[in-house]
Amino acid sequence: MLSSCFGPVPIAVASHTLRRILIIDEDPSARHSLTMLLARDGYEVASVGDVTSALKELGSRPYDVAFAPAASASAMCEDLRRHSVATHVIAVCAPADLEVGLAALGSGALAYVTRPYRPEEVVHVLKRADERERLLREVQGLRRQIAQSPVGPAQFADMIGKSLRMQEIFRTIRKLAEYKTTVLITGESGTGKELVARALHHYSPRGDGTFVAINCGAIPETLLESELFGHRKGAFTDASRDKKGLFEEASGGTLFLDEVGELPLQLQVKLLRALQEEEIRPLGATQDIKVDVRVVAATVRDLQQEVAAGRFREDLFYRLNVLGVHLPPLRDRREDIPALVEHFLQRLQAKMGARAEGITAEALKLIVDYAWPGNVRELENTIERAVVLADGPRIDVDSLPEKVRHKTVPPRSGVTAAEYSIKKTVRAVEEELIRKALRKTGGNRTKAAEILEISHRTLLYKIKEFGIDDR
């Protein structure tokens, strides 16, 4: 039996991770009704009428969660942190004061609910908080195991990594895959965020369902809503028939929202509703459609900075970031580079019948020492290029790009269009092949043209185009 300000409250057998609840509300009737509701659901509950009494109560005995007025929640979170009190705060606000509730989230509150209390909302928030806490504890346990255990297999799904950081990520993926919880994957471009999303899907109970991926920054804003939620015939000028959106296509499976930070604000509102209610409404429809989708999102942006700048909704950020996976840049896990190089070589042999079956020690050292601003994607492209340019059975120093040989890394300012330009990539390879042919023939253009299998006239044109001084 636990005493509240209204006397003893009968307690059911609790199986919750977050079990002990403190209610802070100046209205005795509201305190009593919420106390009875939570006690019936298996929680141990106590209540007080003001924040001062609450802080005194929290200092005398442990509580897992405290329901606090939103106006006081931010200060309360700060006070609890200062005194190292491990109590989660759920902010309580009126429907008209949601901004106060959102501000409390930014200060460390776990969630917010509206008042007067709605039983289904309170229970839902606590269950989500309970699931989040359980997962966090399991992840912390995994981290302890990783620190004490030997390195596991170098390959997991389609990812390669012997480093402790990647081993931890592999174990975390296995654990998170079991749940439907939304996951936010962060990391620089080229670190393998989609591979993580696919692994989460593959190892989940939804692994036999559909995996649907969309790059939110690659589709025009005018089409993106229709792509995500679908439309009905006649919804707009070119809507000649009904079209399922990706949420419907992924129902029963996983929807991967890559570059979610690029979503326009209008669609952020609709995405938030879809995540909270598990319902969507296609363009031109009059009724909602239930969907059963596990959403995994990824971004290269710092969404907290985007929230501060007003470009990303704070409530959506917290809804997406229930649990996160951060992928380290390749320069921070250089011990994985040799295994990655070997993996790419084996794949290229199977795919292209490539002659190069290995790499010289000198070339590998340069590759390991390079900073790789484009991360694993840049490394893969570099190995493919080196395989094409290699003269013998192994990649040597001359097969590597000049930037790798001389460790010249351009300032990183995000992904540029040039990284994806086939035209510019082909041009760079052509120029390198011509330079190598001219070096091999001692500047003899006729022989160089024969090696390159192009006409002498074409070679002269290319030499002039690329500004190659072979004299």
C-alpha positions in Angstrom: 0.0 0.0 0.0 1.3 3.5 -0.9 -0.2 6.6 0.7 -1.4 9.5 -1.4 -2.7 12.8 0.0 -6.1 11.1 -0.2 -5.2 8.0 1.8 -4.0 4.5 0.9 -4.2 3.5 -2.8 -4.4 -0.2 -3.6 -1.6 -1.2 -5.9 -1.8 -3.9 -8.5 1.1 -6.2 -9.3 3.3 -4.0 -11.5 5.5 -5.2 -14.4 6.5 -1.7 -15.6 10.1 -0.6 -16.0 9.0 2.9 -14.9 6.8 2.0 -11.9 6.8 4.7 -9.3 4.8 7.8 -10.3 4.4 11.2 -8.6 1.5 13.5 -9.6 1.9 17.3 -9.1 -1.5 19.1 -9.5 -3.1 21.8 -7.4 -6.6 20.4 -8.2 -7.4 17.6 -5.6 -10.1 16.1 -7.8 -7.7 15.8 -10.8 -5.0 14.3 -8.6 -7.4 11.7 -7.2 -8.8 10.7 -10.6 -5.3 10.3 -12.2 -4.1 8.4 -9.1 -6.9 5.9 -9.3 -6.4 5.5 -13.1 -2.6 4.7 -12.8 -3.0 2.5 -9.7 -5.5 0.3 -11.6 -2.9 0.0 -14.4 -0.3 -1.3 -12.0 1.7 1.8 -11.0 2.7 2.9 -7.5 1.3 6.4 -7.2 1.6 9.3 -4.8 0.5 12.9 -5.3 1.2 16.4 -4.0 -0.4 19.8 -4.7 2.7 22.0 -5.7 6.2 21.8 -7.0 7.8 22.7 -3.7 6.2 19.7 -2.0 7.1 17.6 -5.0 10.9 18.4 -4.8 10.8 17.6 -1.1 9.1 14.3 -1.9 11.5 13.5 -4.7 14.4 14.2 -2.3 13.1 11.7 0.2 12.3 8.7 -1.9 12.9 7.6 -5.6 10.3 8.1 -8.3 10.6 7.0 -11.9 8.2 9.6 -13.4 6.7 12.9 -12.2 3.7 14.6 -13.8 4.4 18.3 -13.4 2.7 21.6 -14.6 4.3 22.5 -17.9 5.0 26.1 -16.7 7.2 24.5 -13.9 8.5 21.5 -15.8 11.6 23.1 -17.3 12.9 24.5 -14.0 12.1 21.2 -12.4 14.1 19.2 -14.9 17.1 21.5 -14.3 16.7 21.1 -10.5 16.6 17.3 -10.8 19.7 17.2 -13.0 21.6 19.5 -10.6 20.8 17.1 -7.7 21.4 14.0 -9.9 17.8 12.8 -9.3 16.9 10.2 -11.9 13.2 11.0 -12.3 11.6 11.6 -15.7 9.3 14.6 -16.0 6.1 14.6 -18.0 4.8 18.1 -18.6 1.0 18.8 -18.2 -0.5 21.6 -20.2 -3.8 22.9 -21.4 -4.7 22.3 -25.0 -4.2 26.0 -25.7 -0.7 26.0 -24.2 1.0 23.3 -26.3 4.0 25.7 -26.9 4.7 25.5 -23.2 4.7 21.8 -23.3 7.0 21.8 -26.3 9.4 24.1 -24.5 9.4 21.7 -21.6 10.5 18.9 -24.0 13.4 21.0 -25.1 14.5 21.4 -21.5 14.5 17.7 -20.8 10.9 16.6 -20.2 10.2 13.1 -21.4 6.8 13.9 -23.0 3.7 16.1 -22.4 0.0 15.4 -21.9 -3.0 17.8 -21.9 -5.3 18.6 -19.1 -8.0 17.7 -18.3 -6.4 14.3 -18.3 -7.5 11.8 -20.9 -7.0 8.3 -19.7 -6.0 6.9 -23.1 -3.4 9.7 -23.6 -1.8 9.2 -20.2 -1.6 5.5 -20.5 -0.2 5.7 -24.0 2.5 8.2 -23.0 3.6 6.1 -20.0 3.7 2.9 -22.1 5.9 4.7 -24.7 8.1 6.0 -21.9 8.3 2.5 -20.4 9.4 1.0 -23.7 11.9 3.7 -24.3 13.4 3.2 -20.9 13.6 -0.5 -21.3 15.3 -0.2 -24.6 17.8 2.4 -23.3 18.7 0.0 -20.4 19.2 -2.8 -22.8 21.4 -0.7 -25.0 23.5 0.3 -22.0 23.8 -3.3 -21.1 25.0 -4.1 -24.6 27.6 -1.4 -24.4 28.9 -2.9 -21.2 29.0 -6.4 -22.8 30.8 -5.0 -25.8 33.5 -3.3 -23.7 34.1 -6.7 -21.9 33.8 -9.0 -24.9 36.1 -9.9 -27.8 35.5 -8.4 -31.3 32.7 -10.2 -33.2 32.4 -11.0 -36.9 33.8 -8.3 -39.2 30.6 -8.4 -41.4 27.1 -7.8 -40.3 24.4 -7.7 -43.0 26.1 -5.7 -45.7 28.2 -3.7 -43.3 31.9 -4.2 -42.6 33.6 -3.3 -39.3 35.9 -4.9 -36.7 36.2 -1.7 -34.7 34.6 -1.5 -31.3 32.3 1.3 -32.5 31.0 -0.7 -35.3 30.6 -3.9 -33.2 28.5 -1.8 -30.8 26.4 -0.6 -33.6 25.9 -4.1 -34.9 24.7 -5.3 -31.5 22.5 -2.3 -31.1 20.8 -2.9 -34.5 20.0 -6.5 -33.5 18.4 -5.4 -30.3 16.4 -2.4 -31.8 15.2 -4.6 -34.7 13.0 -6.5 -32.3 10.8 -3.5 -31.7 8.6 -1.3 -33.8 10.1 1.8 -32.2 11.0 4.7 -34.5 14.8 5.0 -35.0 16.7 8.1 -36.2 20.0 7.3 -37.9 22.5 10.1 -38.0 26.0 10.5 -39.6 27.8 12.1 -42.4 27.0 11.4 -46.0 28.4 8.1 -47.2 28.6 6.4 -43.8 26.0 3.7 -44.6 22.7 5.0 -43.1 20.5 3.0 -45.5 22.5 -0.2 -44.8 21.6 0.3 -41.1 17.9 0.8 -42.0 17.9 -2.3 -44.1 19.5 -4.3 -41.3 16.9 -3.1 -38.8 14.3 -4.3 -41.2 16.0 -7.6 -42.1 16.5 -8.7 -38.4 13.0 -7.5 -37.3 9.8 -9.5 -37.1 8.8 -7.5 -40.2 11.8 -8.9 -42.2 9.4 -10.8 -44.6 7.5 -7.5 -45.3 8.3 -4.7 -47.7 11.2 -2.4 -47.2 10.5 0.9 -48.9 13.0 3.8 -49.1 12.6 7.4 -50.2 15.0 10.3 -50.2 13.0 13.2 -49.0 15.4 15.7 -50.5 15.3 14.2 -54.0 11.6 14.7 -54.8 10.0 18.1 -55.5 7.9 19.4 -52.7 4.8 19.4 -54.9 5.1 15.6 -55.5 6.4 14.5 -52.1 3.0 14.5 -50.3 1.5 12.3 -53.0 4.5 10.0 -52.9 4.2 9.5 -49.2 0.5 9.4 -48.6 -1.0 8.7 -52.1 -3.9 10.4 -53.8 -7.3 9.8 -55.2 -8.4 10.2 -58.8 -9.1 13.9 -59.5 -7.2 15.2 -56.5 -5.2 17.4 -58.8 -4.8 18.1 -62.5 -2.7 15.0 -63.4 -4.3 12.6 -61.0 -6.0 10.4 -63.6 -6.3 7.4 -61.2 -5.9 6.4 -57.6 -2.3 6.0 -56.4 -1.1 4.3 -53.2 1.5 6.2 -51.2 4.6 4.7 -49.8 3.1 4.5 -46.3 0.5 2.1 -47.7 3.1 0.2 -49.8 5.2 -0.3 -46.7 2.3 -1.4 -44.5 3.4 -4.5 -42.5 7.0 -3.6 -43.3 9.5 -0.7 -42.9 9.5 2.8 -44.4 12.9 4.4 -44.6 12.8 8.2 -44.8 16.3 9.2 -45.9 17.2 12.9 -45.5 14.2 13.5 -43.3 15.6 16.9 -42.4 14.7 18.1 -46.0 11.0 17.6 -45.4 9.0 20.9 -45.8 7.2 22.1 -42.6 3.8 21.4 -44.1 4.6 17.7 -44.6 6.3 17.5 -41.2 2.9 18.1 -39.6 1.3 15.3 -41.6 4.2 13.0 -40.9 3.9 13.6 -37.2 0.2 12.8 -37.3 0.9 9.6 -39.3 3.4 8.5 -36.7 1.2 9.3 -33.7 -2.1 8.0 -35.0 -0.9 5.3 -37.4 -3.3 6.8 -40.0 -2.9 8.6 -43.2 -5.2 10.5 -45.5 -4.4 10.4 -49.3 -4.8 13.7 -51.2 -8.4 14.1 -52.3 -9.7 11.4 -49.8 -12.4 12.0 -47.2 -11.4 9.2 -44.8 -8.3 8.1 -43.0 -6.6 4.8 -43.7 -4.9 2.7 -41.0 -1.3 1.7 -41.7 1.0 -0.6 -39.8 4.5 0.8 -40.6 7.8 0.8 -38.8 9.5 4.1 -39.7 13.2 4.5 -39.7 14.6 8.0 -40.6 18.0 9.3 -41.4 19.7 12.7 -41.8 23.1 14.3 -42.2 21.7 17.5 -40.6 21.8 18.3 -36.9 18.0 18.3 -36.3 18.3 20.1 -32.9 20.0 23.0 -34.7 17.2 22.8 -37.4 14.6 23.0 -34.6 16.3 26.0 -33.1 16.4 27.7 -36.5 12.6 27.0 -37.0 13.2 24.7 -40.0 12.1 21.5 -38.2 9.3 20.8 -35.8 10.4 20.1 -32.3 7.6 17.7 -31.6 8.4 15.7 -34.8 12.1 15.6 -33.8 11.3 14.1 -30.4 8.9 11.6 -32.0 11.5 10.5 -34.5 14.4 10.4 -32.1 13.0 7.8 -29.7 16.2 5.9 -30.1 19.1 6.8 -32.3 22.0 5.2 -34.1 25.0 7.4 -34.9 27.4 6.2 -37.6 31.0 7.4 -37.1 32.9 8.8 -40.1 35.4 6.5 -41.7 38.3 8.6 -40.5 37.3 7.7 -36.9 37.4 4.0 -37.6 40.5 3.6 -39.8 41.1 0.0 -38.5 38.1 -1.0 -40.6 39.5 0.3 -43.9 41.6 -2.8 -44.9 38.6 -5.1 -44.4 36.5 -2.7 -46.5 39.1 -2.6 -49.3 39.2 -6.4 -49.4 35.3 -6.6 -49.4 35.1 -4.2 -52.3 37.8 -6.0 -54.3 36.0 -9.3 -53.9 32.7 -7.7 -55.0 34.3 -6.1 -58.0 35.8 -9.4 -59.1 32.4 -11.0 -59.0 30.7 -8.1 -60.7 33.2 -7.0 -63.3 35.7 -9.9 -63.6 38.3 -7.4 -62.4 41.9 -8.3 -62.9 43.1 -6.6 -59.7 42.9 -9.2 -56.9 44.8 -7.3 -54.2 46.6 -4.1 -53.2 50.2 -3.2 -52.5 51.2 -2.3 -48.9 52.2 1.2 -50.0 48.8 1.8 -51.7 46.9 0.5 -48.7 48.9 2.7 -46.3 47.9 5.8 -48.4 44.3 4.7 -48.3 44.3 4.1 -44.6 46.0 7.5 -44.0 43.5 9.5 -46.2 40.7 11.3 -44.4 37.8 10.2 -46.6 35.4 13.1 -46.4 32.9 11.1 -48.5 33.3 8.1 -46.1 32.6 4.5 -47.2 30.9 5.6 -50.4 34.0 7.5 -51.5 36.2 4.6 -50.6 34.1 2.2 -52.6 34.2 4.5 -55.7 37.9 5.0 -55.3 38.6 1.2 -55.2 36.4 0.7 -58.3 38.3 3.4 -60.1 41.7 2.0 -59.0 40.7 -1.5 -60.3 39.9 0.0 -63.7 43.2 1.8 -63.8 45.5 -0.9 -62.4 48.1 -2.3 -64.8 48.8 -5.5 -62.9 47.1 -7.9 -60.5 47.3 -5.5 -57.6 46.3 -1.9 -57.1 49.4 0.2 -56.7 50.1 3.8 -55.8 49.8 5.0 -59.4 46.3 3.6 -59.6 45.1 5.9 -56.8 43.7 9.5 -57.3 46.1 12.3 -56.7 44.1 13.5 -53.7 44.8 10.1 -52.0 48.4 10.0 -53.0 49.0 13.5 -51.6 46.3 13.5 -48.8 44.7 16.6 -50.1 41.2 16.8 -48.7 38.8 19.6 -49.9 36.9 21.5 -47.3 33.7 19.5 -46.4 30.6 21.5 -47.1 28.1 18.7 -47.5 27.4 16.6 -50.5 27.8 18.3 -53.8 26.2 17.4 -57.1 29.7 16.6 -58.4 29.9 13.5 -56.1 27.0 12.0 -58.1 28.0 13.3 -61.6 28.6 10.5 -64.0 29.9 13.0 -66.6 32.5 14.4 -64.3 33.6 11.0 -63.0 34.0 9.7 -66.6 36.0 12.8 -67.5 38.4 12.3 -64.5 38.9 8.6 -65.4 39.6 9.4 -69.1 42.2 12.1 -68.1 43.9 9.7 -65.7 44.1 6.9 -68.3 45.5 9.2 -71.0 48.2 10.5 -68.5 49.1 6.9 -67.6 49.3 5.8 -71.3 51.5 8.8 -72.2 53.8 8.0 -69.2 54.1 4.4 -70.2 54.9 5.2 -73.8 57.3 8.0 -72.9 55.0 10.6 -74.6 54.6 8.7 -77.8 51.0 9.7 -78.8 50.6 7.1 -81.5 51.4 4.2 -79.2 49.4 5.8 -76.4 46.4 5.9 -78.7 46.8 2.2 -79.6 47.0 1.3 -75.9 43.9 3.4 -75.2 42.1 1.8 -78.2 41.1 5.3 -79.6 42.2 7.1 -82.8 45.2 9.3 -82.8 43.0 12.3 -83.7 40.7 11.6 -80.7 43.7 11.4 -78.4 45.0 14.8 -79.7 41.6 16.3 -79.1 41.5 14.9 -75.5 45.0 16.1 -74.7 43.9 19.6 -75.7 40.6 19.4 -73.9 42.2 18.2 -70.6 45.2 20.6 -70.9 47.7 17.7 -70.7 51.3 18.8 -71.1 53.1 15.7 -72.2 56.2 17.4 -73.7 
